[in-house]
Amino acid sequence: MTIFSSSNVFSCSKIIFIGALSFFISGCASMPSLPSSPFQLDQLDLSPLQGKVIVIDPGHGGKYGGAIGKMGLKESEVNLGVALYLWGALQSAGVKPIMTRTADTTVAAPSHKQLRADLLARSMMSNTVNPDLFVSIHHNSNTHRPQKNNLEVYYKLTDSGASQELAECIMNRIRNAFSITQAQVLPGNYSVLRGTRATAILGEASYLTHRENERRLSLHGFLKLEAEAYFLGILDYFARGVPRIFDVTPDGDVYTQAQPEVIGWVKDDAYGKGIDPDSIKLYLDGVAVEHFYDLLTGKVSYIPSHPLKNGEHTLLLEARNRGGNSAHPVRTVFSVALPPAAVVLSPIVETIPPDGRSRSRITATVLDSNRNPVADGASVAFSTSAGELADSVVPTSFGKATTHLIAGYQREEAAVVATCNGLRSSCTVTFDKPEKNLLEISIYDLQGNPVKGADLICGKELCCVTDYLGYCFYQKDSDEELSFAVWKDGYQSLKGSFSVKGDEVTREELLLKPVDNGLMWNKVVVIDPHGEDGISTSLSSPAIERAEANFKTAFYLKEMLKLAGAKVFLTRGNDFIPSPAERVIKADAVGAEVLISLNHKKGSSLGYYFNSIKGKFLARSIKQSIDDELSCKKVKMIESTNFVIVHTEMPAVVVNIDYPKCKRLPGDKEERAWTEARVIYQGLRSYFQSNH
């Protein structure tokens, strides 16, 4: 390594080399002074670091250069300079440091053309080596506020334990090294943090767009000081001890008992001060439960006080040591599947005409010894003494198995039997003229497939719901003209009337047409009505009025999308507004394809994350719809710094409609919210059509 010293405070032209890096400073100028460094490796207790594996990720690289200072300094090179110094210090301390890159190149193979692939390559590299820590090194920029030079250290959004604790240790060391007053530890959902399983942080130690800071970052001594601060923060973290949780059971098992014993083990390492008993939390299906902790052995145990229902269950065990460091929480999944103890068989219609066509739905309800529905998939065999069965073997779903009995041509009784796990139940259906008028409806889509779950509304009453064969049965006491409506999310509603007669079965086949040709079917959309974080909407203020307006628009948009067949989730209700981080976690958990954040601040705009091509296209699609329909004044496309927009995994946009500046928006609040929702829906439709 060849380094030109910065001790000479005046220089007219200077090149500084750090490994493969070179920084060029031109012009006669006073060189920045550097803080003194107390860092002496041989005087530190390095034993907590021995044998640790740490992945160092110099952000950006190659064609993804990151931020660029006004004097031309590239973030990718600065990140690598700090990373190389950190790598050297960690290796000297007995750590196994692994670099995601060692030159100004991409991490992904050159054949990959998208930034996403390069980011995924970094987290995949980390997951392959299963490190103790993942440290991503970056330097920020803000061209709109060049005076900004904050310190920001982001921890993995879903890990407010170990990752946040590591971030705090590193933030404190960097802040003290450079006497930074504006320093924050923040949750982050950047791709490398989201995709990395290890304890992970992303450091934005300073801003390249700050002119004086860019000059400092051009000096090898400054990069070395920053690396030393990272090193000391990492050492501080491990010196507090890192507890672990292990051997949590049940894990992946299927239990034939409803109250299985839960066992887990918690242990601190040699550098910690022991486990804090008050920090141990055990959750069953998301609910905290009382457990027993053995201080001597570290055993955590629990037996459910009530029988668990059949099906899948989750466990989550958390713990922290007395030094303030958290163990990685352990989550397990297990199933309860008690054997069937009772079968109950019942027909929906007890008498059907002997015409070889009429049907009666036969349902077997299968329960365990605790009278809970058995687990899905229990096999039920049906047989009949007369007529014909649509299906003779049916697996249970939510404890029920359903088939259809088709009438024969003779007047007789059909004995239907259901058998499950050696248990039997029977019922009788008579083939004869029914006492009540019988309406039998079959509902199909345009391809001839049966439509399950369609509601048949007779007047204001729910007559019936179609089953897996698209059938719907209804009985009336008298002859009449029956008005009906059919509703099913994803399909256009259908209205009409039936003439129901007592001397025959009224049979109708109905066809449902999809909304927008099924464009929105199964699309997963998250709607984020903006509000004042963490405050109750029962308060009164202009901010709360905006939050309520956002929620009204979100409600109508949700209904429109649901009717079109989309799966829609709101990040909040109308009573309490969660934090931005909580809203991001909720959006990611449902696997959303897009996120729409709603606001009503001054100045209509569509905000998107600058690094999201699809997010920008989504914003443009909705803007076009607003321009066409609402005639809003000066609707801008902007790069948003909104936390939810920046940190969601999916394409996201902030729709900000300043309704006093929109000529075609109604004055009534409800009508205005509905109109806004309709216009946003049209923009979403345009987006999905282009990406179909």
Secondary structure as UniProt FT lines:
FT   STRAND          10..18
FT   TURN            19..20
FT   STRAND          21..30
FT   HELIX           41..43
FT   HELIX           47..49
FT   TURN            50..51
FT   STRAND          53..58
FT   TURN            62..63
FT   TURN            70..71
FT   HELIX           75..92
FT   TURN            93..94
FT   STRAND          96..99
FT   TURN            110..111
FT   HELIX           115..129
FT   STRAND          133..140
FT   TURN            143..144
FT   TURN            146..147
FT   STRAND          151..156
FT   TURN            157..158
FT   TURN            160..161
FT   HELIX           162..178
FT   STRAND          183..188
FT   HELIX           191..195
FT   STRAND          199..207
FT   TURN            208..209
FT   HELIX           211..217
FT   HELIX           220..239
FT   STRAND          244..249
FT   STRAND          254..255
FT   STRAND          262..267
FT   TURN            270..271
FT   HELIX           277..279
FT   STRAND          281..284
FT   TURN            285..286
FT   STRAND          287..288
FT   STRAND          292..293
FT   TURN            295..297
FT   STRAND          299..302
FT   STRAND          311..318
FT   STRAND          320..321
FT   TURN            322..323
FT   STRAND          330..336
FT   STRAND          342..347
FT   STRAND          351..352
FT   STRAND          359..367
FT   TURN            369..370
FT   TURN            376..377
FT   STRAND          379..384
FT   STRAND          388..389
FT   STRAND          393..395
FT   TURN            398..399
FT   STRAND          400..406
FT   STRAND          412..420
FT   TURN            421..422
FT   STRAND          423..431
FT   STRAND          437..445
FT   TURN            446..447
FT   TURN            452..453
FT   STRAND          455..458
FT   TURN            459..460
FT   STRAND          461..465
FT   TURN            468..469
FT   STRAND          471..476
FT   STRAND          480..487
FT   TURN            489..490
FT   STRAND          494..500
FT   TURN            502..503
FT   STRAND          506..512
FT   HELIX           515..518
FT   TURN            519..522
FT   STRAND          524..529
FT   TURN            533..534
FT   TURN            537..538
FT   HELIX           542..563
FT   TURN            564..565
FT   STRAND          567..570
FT   HELIX           580..589
FT   TURN            590..591
FT   STRAND          594..599
FT   STRAND          605..608
FT   TURN            610..611
FT   HELIX           613..630
FT   STRAND          636..639
FT   HELIX           643..647
FT   STRAND          652..656
FT   HELIX           659..661
FT   TURN            663..664
FT   HELIX           669..690
//
